[in-house]
Each structure stands twice: as structure tokens, then as C-alpha cells.
Amino acid sequence: MSRTSLLYILAGLIIIVAALHGSALMFSLYWHFSWFDILPHTLGGMFVSLLSVWLWFFSGYMGAHPIPTSVVLFWVALFSALSIGIGWEVFERVLGHTWSPEGYWFDTHVDIISDTVGGIIIGLFLARTAQQTLNPKP
């Protein structure tokens, strides 16, 4: 997969996340549908993990790195989504955005799980893409 293809996917993901979040704020979807927060968090986890992999391995901004294996791509995607997701929840807590109707701790766990699922999805996607690139079928 090319660098440009990854950038198009990143752009599409952030546009969808922004549209979902904007719509949720405009129409109070977070308060009317307790599950709605799962969508932006999962897609946000996908965005963060793909952005991390792109920055680290494909952008050239972090120096030259060897071509990553599918296992490395998976773990970088998963760890980045998990760590940024936890950081986001700490950020929300520090700002006092803990008004979830389900309760802060339940909402936090669901958010982190959603972020992690997004990272797993991208990790599997990248691992499969890397495997197909390195081992093409005849």
C-alpha cells in the first residue's frame, strides 16, 4: 500500500469522525443514544493507529526505519490506539468532562475498549496488507 493511499484513508476517517462528532453535538446524539459515543471512539482509534503507523514507518519524519513486519504493524497500531485512548480519557477527566449518564467509569471503559477495537481493526488490516505485499500470490 502506498503512502498516498494511507493518507486518503486517514483523511476519510477524520472527516467521518468530525461529521459524527459535529452531528452528535448539534443534535444531542450523545445524550439521546448512550451507544453513539462508540462510533467516534472506534473510528478515532482507527485514525490514531493508522496515523501512528504512517508517521513512524511511512512519512519519513521519524527517520528511516526498516520495512515493518505484519506483526510489528499490528502491535504498533494496537498500542498507539490504546495509549492515545487512555490519554484522551485522562484529558477528559482533568477537564471535568465526566457527565456521562452511565457513570464516568463505565463510560471510560467502553471508550477505551472502542478505541482498542479501532486499533485492532487497523492492525489486522495493515498486517494483512503487509503480508500480501511481501508474499504475493502467483
KOLPALO-585755 format. One record per atom (N, C-alpha, C): residue number from 1; x, y, z. Coordinates in Angstrom, 2 decimals, padded with zeros to 5 digits, m for minus. Each point is the difference from the previous one (the first is absolute). Layout:
+-----+---------+---------+---------+
|   k |    east |   north |      up |
+-----+---------+---------+---------+
| NUM |       X |       Y |       Z |
...
+-----+---------+---------+---------+
***
This chain:
+-----+---------+---------+---------+
|   k |    east |   north |      up |
+-----+---------+---------+---------+
|   1 |  000.85 | m001.17 |  000.00 |
|   1 | m000.85 |  001.17 |  000.00 |
|   1 |  000.89 |  001.23 |  000.00 |
|   2 | m000.36 |  000.99 | m000.76 |
|   2 |  000.83 |  001.19 | m000.13 |
|   2 | m000.27 |  001.00 |  001.13 |
|   3 |  000.95 |  000.91 |  000.18 |
|   3 | m000.16 |  001.08 |  000.98 |
|   3 | m001.24 |  000.82 | m000.29 |
|   4 | m000.24 |  000.28 | m001.28 |
|   4 | m001.13 |  000.82 | m000.40 |
|   4 | m001.32 | m000.68 |  000.33 |
|   5 | m000.08 | m001.31 | m000.21 |
|   5 | m001.22 | m000.73 |  000.34 |
|   5 | m000.31 |  000.11 |  001.48 |
|   6 |  001.04 | m000.12 |  000.83 |
|   6 | m000.20 |  000.13 |  001.44 |
|   6 | m000.49 |  001.40 |  000.36 |
|   7 |  000.52 |  001.00 | m000.66 |
|   7 | m000.45 |  001.38 |  000.27 |
|   7 | m001.46 |  000.20 | m000.39 |
|   8 | m000.43 | m000.61 | m001.10 |
|   8 | m001.41 |  000.10 | m000.39 |
|   8 | m000.91 | m000.68 |  001.03 |
|   9 |  000.45 | m001.15 |  000.49 |
|   9 | m000.79 | m000.69 |  001.04 |
|   9 | m000.05 |  000.85 |  001.26 |
|  10 |  001.15 |  000.58 |  000.39 |
|  10 |  000.03 |  000.88 |  001.18 |
|  10 | m000.94 |  001.19 | m000.16 |
|  11 |  000.02 |  000.62 | m001.17 |
|  11 | m000.87 |  001.15 | m000.25 |
|  11 | m001.46 | m000.41 |  000.10 |
|  12 | m000.34 | m001.14 | m000.59 |
|  12 | m001.39 | m000.48 |  000.07 |
|  12 | m000.43 | m000.28 |  001.42 |
|  13 |  000.88 | m000.63 |  000.79 |
|  13 | m000.34 | m000.31 |  001.39 |
|  13 | m000.24 |  001.27 |  000.82 |
|  14 |  000.87 |  000.99 | m000.15 |
|  14 | m000.14 |  001.21 |  000.82 |
|  14 | m001.23 |  000.80 | m000.42 |
|  15 | m000.33 | m000.03 | m001.26 |
|  15 | m001.22 |  000.68 | m000.47 |
|  15 | m001.23 | m000.67 |  000.60 |
|  16 | m000.02 | m001.33 |  000.01 |
|  16 | m001.14 | m000.73 |  000.57 |
|  16 | m000.10 |  000.25 |  001.50 |
|  17 |  001.13 | m000.04 |  000.71 |
|  17 | m000.01 |  000.26 |  001.45 |
|  17 | m000.50 |  001.41 |  000.28 |
|  18 |  000.50 |  000.97 | m000.75 |
|  18 | m000.43 |  001.39 |  000.21 |
|  18 | m001.50 |  000.16 | m000.30 |
|  19 | m000.48 | m000.63 | m001.05 |
|  19 | m001.42 |  000.08 | m000.33 |
|  19 | m000.86 | m000.65 |  001.07 |
|  20 |  000.41 | m001.17 |  000.49 |
|  20 | m000.76 | m000.66 |  001.07 |
|  20 | m000.01 |  000.83 |  001.27 |
|  21 |  001.16 |  000.52 |  000.38 |
|  21 |  000.09 |  000.78 |  001.22 |
|  21 | m000.80 |  001.31 | m000.12 |
|  22 |  000.15 |  000.67 | m001.14 |
|  22 | m000.76 |  001.23 | m000.22 |
|  22 | m001.50 | m000.23 |  000.03 |
|  23 | m000.44 | m001.08 | m000.65 |
|  23 | m001.42 | m000.34 |  000.00 |
|  23 | m000.47 | m000.35 |  001.41 |
|  24 |  000.84 | m000.73 |  000.73 |
|  24 | m000.37 | m000.39 |  001.36 |
|  24 | m000.16 |  001.21 |  000.90 |
|  25 |  000.87 |  000.99 | m000.15 |
|  25 | m000.12 |  001.21 |  000.80 |
|  25 | m001.20 |  000.84 | m000.42 |
|  26 | m000.21 |  000.11 | m001.31 |
|  26 | m001.08 |  000.82 | m000.51 |
|  26 | m001.38 | m000.57 |  000.36 |
|  27 | m000.13 | m001.31 | m000.07 |
|  27 | m001.29 | m000.63 |  000.22 |
|  27 | m000.09 | m000.76 |  001.33 |
|  28 |  000.95 |  000.23 |  000.89 |
|  28 |  000.03 | m000.63 |  001.33 |
|  28 | m000.05 | m001.53 | m000.08 |
|  29 |  000.68 | m000.56 | m000.97 |
|  29 | m000.05 | m001.45 | m000.20 |
|  29 |  000.71 | m000.75 |  001.13 |
|  30 |  001.03 |  000.60 |  000.59 |
|  30 |  000.68 | m000.66 |  001.11 |
|  30 | m000.93 | m000.17 |  001.20 |
|  31 | m000.96 |  000.90 |  000.15 |
|  31 | m000.90 | m000.05 |  001.15 |
|  31 | m001.26 | m000.82 | m000.30 |
|  32 | m000.40 | m000.06 | m001.26 |
|  32 | m001.19 | m000.77 | m000.38 |
|  32 |  000.30 | m001.49 | m000.21 |
|  33 |  001.20 | m000.29 | m000.48 |
|  33 |  000.40 | m001.39 | m000.28 |
|  33 |  001.30 | m000.27 |  000.74 |
|  34 | m000.08 | m000.78 |  001.07 |
|  34 |  001.19 | m000.24 |  000.82 |
|  34 |  001.09 | m000.75 | m000.77 |
|  35 | m000.36 | m000.74 | m001.02 |
|  35 |  000.95 | m000.77 | m000.79 |
|  35 |  000.70 |  000.82 | m001.08 |
|  36 | m000.49 |  001.22 | m000.28 |
|  36 |  000.52 |  000.76 | m001.13 |
|  36 |  001.48 |  000.32 |  000.14 |
|  37 |  000.48 |  000.14 |  001.22 |
|  37 |  001.40 |  000.32 |  000.26 |
|  37 |  000.94 | m001.10 | m000.49 |
|  38 | m000.51 | m001.20 | m000.16 |
|  38 |  000.83 | m001.12 | m000.45 |
|  38 |  000.51 |  000.24 | m001.43 |
|  39 | m000.84 |  000.58 | m000.85 |
|  39 |  000.38 |  000.22 | m001.40 |
|  39 |  001.21 |  000.93 | m000.14 |
|  40 | m000.04 |  001.22 |  000.56 |
|  40 |  001.18 |  000.86 | m000.16 |
|  40 |  001.25 | m000.57 |  000.69 |
|  41 | m000.19 | m000.69 |  001.12 |
|  41 |  001.18 | m000.56 |  000.67 |
|  41 |  000.63 | m001.12 | m000.81 |
|  42 | m000.81 | m000.86 | m000.60 |
|  42 |  000.56 | m001.08 | m000.82 |
|  42 |  000.69 |  000.56 | m001.23 |
|  43 | m000.66 |  000.92 | m000.67 |
|  43 |  000.62 |  000.63 | m001.18 |
|  43 |  001.20 |  000.85 |  000.38 |
|  44 | m000.07 |  000.65 |  001.16 |
|  44 |  001.14 |  000.76 |  000.50 |
|  44 |  001.18 | m000.90 |  000.31 |
|  45 | m000.26 | m001.18 |  000.58 |
|  45 |  001.06 | m000.98 |  000.23 |
|  45 |  000.63 | m000.46 | m001.30 |
|  46 | m000.84 | m000.17 | m001.02 |
|  46 |  000.51 | m000.37 | m001.31 |
|  46 |  000.89 |  001.11 | m000.56 |
|  47 | m000.46 |  001.25 |  000.13 |
|  47 |  000.77 |  001.14 | m000.50 |
|  47 |  001.34 |  000.11 |  000.70 |
|  48 | m000.02 | m000.04 |  001.33 |
|  48 |  001.22 |  000.16 |  000.78 |
|  48 |  001.00 | m001.11 | m000.32 |
|  49 | m000.47 | m001.23 | m000.09 |
|  49 |  000.92 | m001.10 | m000.26 |
|  49 |  000.60 |  000.09 | m001.40 |
|  50 | m000.82 |  000.34 | m000.98 |
|  50 |  000.52 |  000.14 | m001.37 |
|  50 |  000.94 |  001.19 | m000.10 |
|  51 | m000.34 |  001.11 |  000.65 |
|  51 |  000.87 |  001.17 | m000.01 |
|  51 |  001.35 | m000.32 |  000.65 |
|  52 | m000.03 | m000.73 |  001.10 |
|  52 |  001.25 | m000.36 |  000.68 |
|  52 |  000.88 | m000.87 | m000.89 |
|  53 | m000.61 | m000.99 | m000.64 |
|  53 |  000.76 | m000.87 | m000.89 |
|  53 |  000.54 |  000.81 | m001.17 |
|  54 | m000.81 |  000.86 | m000.57 |
|  54 |  000.45 |  000.82 | m001.14 |
|  54 |  001.16 |  000.90 |  000.42 |
|  55 | m000.16 |  000.68 |  001.15 |
|  55 |  001.07 |  000.90 |  000.46 |
|  55 |  001.29 | m000.75 |  000.27 |
|  56 | m000.10 | m001.15 |  000.64 |
|  56 |  001.18 | m000.74 |  000.41 |
|  56 |  000.72 | m000.67 | m001.18 |
|  57 | m000.76 | m000.64 | m000.88 |
|  57 |  000.63 | m000.83 | m001.02 |
|  57 | m000.01 |  000.59 | m001.41 |
|  58 | m000.98 |  000.83 | m000.33 |
|  58 | m000.17 |  000.37 | m001.40 |
|  58 |  000.21 |  001.49 | m000.31 |
|  59 | m000.04 |  000.85 |  000.99 |
|  59 |  000.07 |  001.44 | m000.26 |
|  59 |  001.41 |  000.50 | m000.26 |
|  60 |  000.99 | m000.64 |  000.63 |
|  60 |  001.36 |  000.49 | m000.09 |
|  60 |  000.32 |  001.04 |  001.06 |
|  61 | m000.99 |  000.42 |  000.78 |
|  61 |  000.21 |  001.00 |  001.04 |
|  61 |  000.77 | m000.55 |  001.20 |
|  62 | m000.07 | m001.29 |  000.24 |
|  62 |  000.63 | m000.62 |  001.16 |
|  62 |  001.32 | m000.68 | m000.37 |
|  63 |  000.55 |  000.35 | m001.13 |
|  63 |  001.22 | m000.64 | m000.46 |
|  63 | m000.31 | m001.25 | m000.80 |
|  64 |  001.04 | m000.64 | m000.45 |
|  64 | m000.17 | m001.21 | m000.81 |
|  64 | m000.19 | m001.20 |  000.91 |
|  65 | m001.00 | m000.79 | m000.30 |
|  65 | m000.28 | m001.23 |  000.73 |
|  65 | m000.06 | m001.14 | m001.01 |
|  66 |  000.42 | m001.18 |  000.44 |
|  66 | m000.13 | m001.14 | m000.92 |
|  66 | m001.47 | m000.30 | m000.28 |
|  67 | m000.23 | m000.71 | m001.07 |
|  67 | m001.37 | m000.38 | m000.34 |
|  67 | m000.55 | m000.86 |  001.14 |
|  68 | m001.11 |  000.43 |  000.59 |
|  68 | m000.51 | m000.74 |  001.16 |
|  68 | m000.67 | m001.31 | m000.40 |
|  69 |  000.07 | m000.95 |  000.90 |
|  69 | m000.72 | m001.26 | m000.21 |
|  69 | m001.47 |  000.22 |  000.34 |
|  70 | m000.81 | m000.95 | m000.38 |
|  70 | m001.43 |  000.11 |  000.29 |
|  70 | m000.25 | m000.03 |  001.50 |
|  71 |  000.82 | m000.72 |  000.76 |
|  71 | m000.15 | m000.06 |  001.45 |
|  71 |  000.31 |  001.36 |  000.62 |
|  72 |  001.07 |  000.63 | m000.47 |
|  72 |  000.36 |  001.33 |  000.52 |
|  72 | m001.09 |  001.02 | m000.33 |
|  73 | m000.51 | m000.03 | m001.22 |
|  73 | m001.08 |  000.92 | m000.37 |
|  73 | m001.21 | m000.19 |  000.90 |
|  74 | m000.37 | m001.24 |  000.27 |
|  74 | m001.15 | m000.27 |  000.86 |
|  74 |  000.21 |  000.58 |  001.40 |
|  75 |  001.15 | m000.27 |  000.60 |
|  75 |  000.23 |  000.43 |  001.38 |
|  75 |  000.17 |  001.51 |  000.11 |
|  76 |  000.60 |  000.63 | m000.97 |
|  76 |  000.11 |  001.47 |  000.02 |
|  76 | m001.39 |  000.62 | m000.11 |
|  77 | m000.83 | m000.54 | m000.88 |
|  77 | m001.37 |  000.51 | m000.16 |
|  77 | m000.79 | m000.18 |  001.30 |
|  78 |  000.08 | m001.18 |  000.59 |
|  78 | m000.75 | m000.28 |  001.23 |
|  78 |  000.49 |  000.85 |  001.16 |
|  79 |  001.31 |  000.05 |  000.21 |
|  79 |  000.54 |  000.75 |  001.13 |
|  79 | m000.28 |  001.50 | m000.13 |
|  80 |  000.10 |  000.53 | m001.21 |
|  80 | m000.23 |  001.44 | m000.17 |
|  80 | m001.46 |  000.35 |  000.27 |
|  81 | m000.94 | m000.82 | m000.47 |
|  81 | m001.42 |  000.27 |  000.26 |
|  81 | m000.29 | m000.09 |  001.50 |
|  82 |  000.56 | m000.99 |  000.66 |
|  82 | m000.22 | m000.18 |  001.42 |
|  82 |  000.60 |  001.13 |  000.81 |
|  83 |  001.24 |  000.38 | m000.30 |
|  83 |  000.65 |  001.04 |  000.79 |
|  83 | m000.63 |  001.38 | m000.23 |
|  84 | m000.33 |  000.33 | m001.23 |
|  84 | m000.65 |  001.29 | m000.27 |
|  84 | m001.42 |  000.00 |  000.58 |
|  85 | m000.68 | m001.13 | m000.07 |
|  85 | m001.34 | m000.10 |  000.59 |
|  85 |  000.02 |  000.23 |  001.50 |
|  86 |  000.96 | m000.60 |  000.68 |
|  86 |  000.12 |  000.21 |  001.45 |
|  86 |  000.37 |  001.45 |  000.29 |
|  87 |  000.90 |  000.54 | m000.80 |
|  87 |  000.36 |  001.41 |  000.16 |
|  87 | m001.19 |  000.92 | m000.20 |
|  88 | m000.85 | m000.31 | m000.96 |
|  88 | m001.20 |  000.80 | m000.24 |
|  88 | m000.94 | m000.04 |  001.21 |
|  89 | m000.15 | m001.17 |  000.59 |
|  89 | m000.89 | m000.13 |  001.16 |
|  89 |  000.56 |  000.77 |  001.20 |
|  90 |  001.31 |  000.00 |  000.16 |
|  90 |  000.63 |  000.81 |  001.06 |
|  90 | m000.25 |  001.48 | m000.28 |
|  91 |  000.15 |  000.39 | m001.25 |
|  91 | m000.26 |  001.39 | m000.41 |
|  91 | m001.44 |  000.41 |  000.33 |
|  92 | m000.97 | m000.87 | m000.33 |
|  92 | m001.40 |  000.29 |  000.33 |
|  92 | m000.20 |  000.14 |  001.50 |
|  93 |  000.63 | m000.85 |  000.77 |
|  93 | m000.14 |  000.03 |  001.46 |
|  93 |  000.58 |  001.29 |  000.57 |
|  94 |  001.17 |  000.40 | m000.49 |
|  94 |  000.64 |  001.23 |  000.48 |
|  94 | m000.87 |  001.21 | m000.32 |
|  95 | m000.63 |  000.01 | m001.17 |
|  95 | m000.86 |  001.12 | m000.39 |
|  95 | m001.36 | m000.03 |  000.69 |
|  96 | m000.32 | m001.12 |  000.64 |
|  96 | m001.28 | m000.09 |  000.69 |
|  96 | m001.15 | m000.43 | m000.88 |
|  97 |  000.29 | m000.59 | m001.14 |
|  97 | m001.05 | m000.49 | m000.90 |
|  97 | m000.42 | m001.41 |  000.41 |
|  98 | m000.56 | m000.11 |  001.17 |
|  98 | m000.35 | m001.32 |  000.55 |
|  98 | m001.49 | m000.08 |  000.28 |
|  99 | m000.81 |  000.54 | m000.90 |
|  99 | m001.43 |  000.09 |  000.22 |
|  99 | m000.77 | m001.09 | m000.73 |
| 100 |  000.62 | m001.13 | m000.24 |
| 100 | m000.67 | m001.08 | m000.72 |
| 100 | m001.18 | m000.53 |  000.80 |
| 101 | m001.16 | m000.22 | m000.63 |
| 101 | m001.16 | m000.52 |  000.72 |
| 101 |  000.24 | m001.40 |  000.57 |
| 102 |  000.90 | m000.78 | m000.63 |
| 102 |  000.26 | m001.36 |  000.48 |
| 102 |  000.94 | m000.01 |  001.19 |
| 103 |  000.67 |  001.08 |  000.25 |
| 103 |  001.02 |  000.05 |  001.04 |
| 103 |  001.37 |  000.06 | m000.64 |
| 104 |  000.89 |  000.72 |  000.63 |
| 104 |  001.31 |  000.26 | m000.59 |
| 104 |  000.79 | m001.27 | m000.28 |
| 105 |  000.10 | m000.90 |  000.96 |
| 105 |  000.86 | m001.17 | m000.16 |
| 105 | m000.53 | m000.94 | m001.08 |
| 106 | m001.30 | m000.20 | m000.06 |
| 106 | m000.56 | m000.85 | m001.05 |
| 106 |  000.28 |  000.61 | m001.37 |
| 107 | m000.27 |  001.28 | m000.14 |
| 107 |  000.22 |  000.70 | m001.26 |
| 107 |  001.47 | m000.05 | m000.40 |
| 108 |  000.89 |  000.16 |  000.95 |
| 108 |  001.43 | m000.03 | m000.28 |
| 108 |  000.43 | m001.38 | m000.50 |
| 109 | m000.50 | m001.05 |  000.63 |
| 109 |  000.34 | m001.35 | m000.45 |
| 109 | m000.52 | m000.27 | m001.41 |
| 110 | m001.21 |  000.40 | m000.27 |
| 110 | m000.57 | m000.20 | m001.34 |
| 110 |  000.80 |  000.80 | m001.04 |
| 111 |  000.37 |  001.22 |  000.34 |
| 111 |  000.78 |  000.83 | m000.92 |
| 111 |  001.36 | m000.64 | m000.31 |
| 112 |  000.68 | m000.47 |  001.03 |
| 112 |  001.32 | m000.61 | m000.21 |
| 112 | m000.12 | m001.30 | m000.79 |
| 113 | m001.02 | m000.78 |  000.27 |
| 113 | m000.23 | m001.22 | m000.78 |
| 113 | m000.28 |  000.36 | m001.45 |
| 114 | m000.81 |  001.02 | m000.24 |
| 114 | m000.30 |  000.43 | m001.37 |
| 114 |  001.25 |  000.47 | m000.72 |
| 115 |  000.82 |  000.80 |  000.69 |
| 115 |  001.27 |  000.45 | m000.60 |
| 115 |  000.87 | m001.20 | m000.37 |
| 116 |  000.08 | m000.97 |  000.90 |
| 116 |  000.82 | m001.19 | m000.21 |
| 116 | m000.53 | m000.84 | m001.16 |
| 117 | m001.31 | m000.13 | m000.10 |
| 117 | m000.58 | m000.73 | m001.13 |
| 117 |  000.38 |  000.67 | m001.32 |
| 118 | m000.03 |  001.33 | m000.03 |
| 118 |  000.44 |  000.72 | m001.20 |
| 118 |  001.45 | m000.28 | m000.33 |
| 119 |  000.85 | m000.06 |  001.02 |
| 119 |  001.41 | m000.33 | m000.21 |
| 119 |  000.17 | m001.42 | m000.50 |
| 120 | m000.79 | m000.92 |  000.53 |
| 120 |  000.08 | m001.39 | m000.46 |
| 120 | m000.42 | m000.12 | m001.46 |
| 121 | m001.06 |  000.71 | m000.36 |
| 121 | m000.47 | m000.03 | m001.40 |
| 121 |  001.09 |  000.48 | m000.95 |
| 122 |  000.62 |  001.13 |  000.32 |
| 122 |  001.08 |  000.53 | m000.85 |
| 122 |  001.21 | m000.91 |  000.05 |
| 123 |  000.32 | m000.52 |  001.18 |
| 123 |  001.13 | m000.91 |  000.11 |
| 123 | m000.16 | m001.23 | m000.87 |
| 124 | m001.19 | m000.59 |  000.01 |
| 124 | m000.27 | m001.16 | m000.84 |
| 124 |  000.04 |  000.37 | m001.48 |
| 125 | m000.57 |  001.15 | m000.33 |
| 125 |  000.01 |  000.49 | m001.39 |
| 125 |  001.43 |  000.18 | m000.49 |
| 126 |  000.83 |  000.66 |  000.81 |
| 126 |  001.39 |  000.24 | m000.41 |
| 126 |  000.80 | m001.30 | m000.05 |
| 127 | m000.23 | m000.88 |  000.96 |
| 127 |  000.71 | m001.28 |  000.01 |
| 127 | m000.34 | m000.81 | m001.25 |
| 128 | m001.26 | m000.02 | m000.35 |
| 128 | m000.43 | m000.74 | m001.20 |
| 128 |  000.57 |  000.64 | m001.26 |
| 129 | m000.04 |  001.32 | m000.07 |
| 129 |  000.54 |  000.71 | m001.16 |
| 129 |  001.50 | m000.24 | m000.13 |
| 130 |  000.71 |  000.05 |  001.13 |
| 130 |  001.45 | m000.22 | m000.04 |
| 130 |  000.31 | m001.43 | m000.42 |
| 131 | m000.77 | m000.94 |  000.50 |
| 131 |  000.22 | m001.41 | m000.34 |
| 131 | m000.23 | m000.23 | m001.50 |
| 132 | m001.04 |  000.62 | m000.55 |
| 132 | m000.28 | m000.14 | m001.43 |
| 132 |  001.08 |  000.67 | m000.84 |
| 133 |  000.54 |  001.12 |  000.49 |
| 133 |  001.03 |  000.72 | m000.73 |
| 133 |  001.30 | m000.78 |  000.00 |
| 134 |  000.36 | m000.56 |  001.17 |
| 134 |  001.26 | m000.73 |  000.10 |
| 134 | m000.08 | m001.40 | m000.59 |
| 135 | m001.18 | m000.60 | m000.01 |
| 135 | m000.18 | m001.35 | m000.54 |
| 135 | m001.12 | m000.02 | m001.04 |
| 136 |  000.23 |  000.60 | m001.15 |
| 136 | m001.07 |  000.03 | m001.01 |
| 136 | m000.32 | m001.41 | m000.51 |
| 137 | m001.27 | m000.20 | m000.32 |
| 137 | m000.44 | m001.28 | m000.56 |
| 137 |  000.39 | m000.05 | m001.47 |
| 138 |  000.47 | m001.16 | m000.46 |
| 138 |  000.39 | m000.10 | m001.43 |
| 138 | m001.19 | m000.02 | m000.91 |
+-----+---------+---------+---------+
***
